[in-house]
Amino acid sequence: MSRATRRRGSGEEVHENHERWLVSYADFITLLFAFFVVMYALSSINEGKYRVMSNSISQAFGSVPVAAAPTPITPNLNVIQFPDRSCRDFKTIDQPKRNSLKKLASELNRALAPLVQEGRIKVSEGEFGITVDINASLLFAPGDARLDLGAVRTLAAMGDILKTTEFPITVEGHTDNTPIGTPQFPSNWELSGMRASSVVRLFIETGVNPRSLTAIGYGEYRPVADNATVEGKQRNRRVAVLIESRVADNPVDVTIPTQ
């Protein structure tokens, strides 16, 4: 008689199942897979997902106590939220405001006339308002974002004019494509942004409404000339002050929530 069979009392031969171990092995593999899934999920804890997963495991394996998700630690910091200008509602300016904008352009041209004649400042009117392009060499030393003394006098004269306007003002910092890579300015992004911020800060000191000001750094990515030439690089190193020909219906406040 074969070793895989045995007889019952009635004489019937019954085959033994030597593959029953596969059931236990499959259960073990399934539990092992579930364990690694849980470990992966816990590597990046999301409180909501953690609770859902904990409840699912408890229901699947019975009432197993599961540790509560760790409470996130929030540092005690003051967070400054700046207004999102893209979300503002704008209206087309009426004729009196259009006349006010033209008068503003005339005043800027008159106050900056010597530098305009030298080609170091350009005042232009366009579809979006008045743009004052200032050569960076007039404002800053190479690779620096601190305003020179002469720049302070020039920008203060601009600030005395701009503080009377109700139009939004955007200050843009631009560089050429020469890498900088200093500890203070790892890239041209930081340099251009800090230069724009320095101009905004001086405008505020001269009385311009801070709520109407925005500082933006574009780095090397909005050139107005070819960076392949020395003259082109010099033109690209600039600060542009844009007085927008629009008026916000719903100004957005700057809030500084504290904890």
C-alpha positions in Angstrom: 0.0 0.0 0.0 1.2 3.5 -0.8 2.4 5.8 2.0 0.1 8.5 0.8 -3.0 6.5 1.7 -4.6 4.9 4.8 -7.7 2.8 5.3 -10.9 3.6 7.2 -12.8 1.1 9.1 -15.0 0.4 6.1 -12.1 -0.4 4.0 -12.2 2.8 1.9 -8.8 4.3 1.0 -8.3 8.0 1.9 -5.5 10.1 0.4 -3.5 12.3 2.8 -3.1 16.0 1.7 0.6 16.9 1.9 0.1 20.4 0.6 -1.8 21.8 3.6 1.3 23.7 4.6 0.7 26.1 1.6 -2.3 27.6 3.3 -0.3 28.6 6.4 2.5 29.8 4.2 0.2 32.0 2.1 -1.3 33.5 5.3 2.2 34.3 6.5 3.2 36.0 3.2 0.0 38.0 3.3 0.7 39.2 6.9 4.3 40.0 5.9 3.1 42.1 3.0 0.6 43.9 5.2 3.4 44.6 7.7 5.6 46.3 5.1 2.7 48.3 3.7 2.1 49.6 7.2 5.8 50.5 7.7 5.8 52.4 4.4 2.7 54.3 5.3 4.1 55.3 8.7 7.3 56.6 7.1 5.4 59.8 6.2 2.6 60.3 8.7 -0.6 62.1 7.7 -2.9 62.3 10.7 -6.1 61.7 8.7 -4.7 58.8 6.8 -3.1 57.4 10.0 -6.5 57.2 11.7 -8.2 55.5 8.7 -5.4 53.0 8.5 -5.6 52.3 12.2 -9.3 51.7 12.2 -9.0 49.4 9.2 -6.3 47.3 10.9 -8.3 47.2 14.1 -11.4 45.9 12.3 -9.4 43.3 10.3 -7.5 41.9 13.3 -9.9 42.5 16.1 -9.8 45.2 18.9 -6.1 45.8 18.9 -5.1 49.0 20.7 -3.4 51.3 18.2 -1.2 54.2 19.3 -2.6 57.7 18.5 -0.9 59.6 15.7 1.8 61.9 17.0 0.8 65.5 17.5 2.6 67.7 14.9 5.0 70.2 16.5 4.3 73.8 15.3 7.2 76.2 15.8 6.3 79.5 17.5 6.9 81.8 14.5 5.3 85.0 13.2 4.2 84.3 9.6 3.9 87.2 7.2 1.3 86.7 4.5 1.7 89.1 1.6 -1.2 90.1 -0.6 -1.8 88.0 -3.8 -2.0 90.7 -6.5 -3.2 88.1 -9.0 -6.5 87.7 -7.1 -7.4 91.4 -7.1 -10.3 92.7 -9.0 -9.3 95.6 -11.2 -11.3 98.2 -13.1 -10.3 100.3 -16.0 -9.3 103.8 -14.9 -11.5 106.7 -15.8 -10.3 109.9 -17.6 -9.4 111.9 -14.4 -7.2 109.0 -13.2 -5.7 108.7 -16.7 -4.8 112.4 -16.6 -3.3 111.9 -13.1 -1.1 109.1 -14.6 0.1 111.4 -17.4 0.9 114.1 -14.9 2.8 111.6 -12.8 4.9 110.6 -15.8 5.7 114.3 -16.5 6.8 114.9 -12.9 9.1 111.8 -13.0 10.6 112.9 -16.3 11.3 116.4 -14.8 12.7 115.2 -11.5 15.0 112.6 -13.2 15.8 114.7 -16.3 19.7 114.7 -15.9 19.8 110.9 -15.5 17.3 110.4 -18.3 19.5 112.5 -20.6 22.5 110.4 -19.6 20.6 107.3 -20.6 20.9 105.8 -17.1 17.1 106.1 -16.5 14.3 105.7 -19.0 10.7 106.8 -18.3 8.1 105.3 -20.6 4.3 105.1 -20.8 2.6 102.0 -22.1 -0.5 99.9 -21.9 0.1 98.8 -18.4 1.1 102.2 -17.0 4.4 104.0 -16.4 7.7 102.1 -16.4 10.9 103.7 -15.0 13.9 101.6 -16.0 17.0 102.3 -13.8 20.4 101.0 -14.7 21.7 98.9 -11.7 25.1 100.6 -11.8 23.4 103.8 -10.7 22.0 102.0 -7.6 24.3 99.2 -6.5 27.9 98.1 -6.5 28.5 94.9 -8.6 27.2 91.9 -6.7 25.7 94.0 -3.9 22.2 94.9 -2.9 23.0 97.9 -0.7 22.0 101.2 -2.2 24.7 103.7 -3.0 24.5 107.2 -1.5 23.7 108.8 -4.9 21.0 106.2 -5.4 19.4 107.1 -2.2 19.0 110.7 -3.3 17.6 109.7 -6.7 15.1 107.2 -5.2 14.1 109.6 -2.5 13.1 112.1 -5.3 11.0 109.4 -6.9 9.5 108.5 -3.6 8.4 112.1 -3.0 6.4 111.9 -6.2 5.1 108.4 -5.8 3.8 108.9 -2.3 1.0 111.0 -3.7 -0.3 108.4 -6.1 -3.0 105.8 -5.5 -1.8 103.4 -8.2 -0.2 100.0 -7.4 3.6 100.1 -7.7 5.7 97.1 -8.6 9.5 97.1 -8.2 11.3 94.5 -10.3 14.9 93.4 -9.9 16.8 92.1 -13.0 20.3 90.8 -13.5 22.4 89.6 -16.4 23.2 85.9 -16.9 26.6 86.0 -15.1 26.4 83.5 -12.1 27.1 85.0 -8.7 27.2 82.2 -6.1 28.2 84.0 -3.0 27.1 83.0 0.6 24.8 86.0 0.7 23.4 85.5 -2.8 23.6 81.9 -4.0 22.1 82.8 -7.3 20.8 85.8 -9.3 17.3 85.1 -7.9 18.4 86.2 -4.4 20.4 89.2 -5.8 17.5 90.5 -7.9 14.9 90.0 -5.2 17.0 91.7 -2.6 17.7 94.7 -4.8 14.0 95.1 -5.5 13.4 94.9 -1.7 16.0 97.6 -1.0 14.3 100.0 -3.4 10.9 99.2 -1.8 12.3 99.8 1.6 13.6 103.2 0.7 10.3 104.2 -1.0 8.5 103.3 2.3 11.0 105.5 4.2 10.1 108.4 2.0 6.4 108.0 2.6 5.1 105.7 -0.1 2.2 103.6 1.1 3.5 100.1 1.8 0.2 98.5 0.8 0.7 99.8 -2.7 4.2 98.3 -3.1 5.3 94.9 -4.4 8.9 93.7 -4.8 9.8 91.0 -7.4 13.1 89.4 -8.4 13.3 88.0 -11.9 17.0 87.1 -11.9 18.4 86.8 -15.4 15.2 85.4 -17.0 13.6 88.6 -18.4 16.4 90.2 -20.4 15.9 93.3 -22.6 19.1 92.8 -24.5 21.5 90.1 -25.7 23.7 88.8 -22.8 26.4 87.9 -25.4 27.7 91.5 -25.4 29.0 93.8 -22.7 26.5 96.4 -23.6 23.6 93.9 -23.4 24.7 92.7 -20.0 24.7 96.3 -18.7 21.2 96.9 -20.0 19.9 93.7 -18.4 21.3 94.7 -15.0 18.4 97.0 -14.0 15.6 97.8 -11.6 12.2 98.6 -13.2 9.6 100.5 -11.3 6.1 100.0 -12.8 3.2 102.3 -11.8 0.2 100.2 -12.9 -2.5 101.9 -14.8 -5.2 100.1 -12.8 -6.9 100.7 -9.5 -7.8 97.8 -7.1 -11.5 97.6 -6.2 -10.8 95.4 -3.1 -7.3 96.1 -1.7 -5.8 93.1 0.2 -4.4 93.8 3.7 -1.1 92.5 4.9 -1.7 90.5 8.0 0.9 89.2 10.5 -0.8 86.5 12.6 0.9 85.5 15.8 0.7 82.5 18.0 
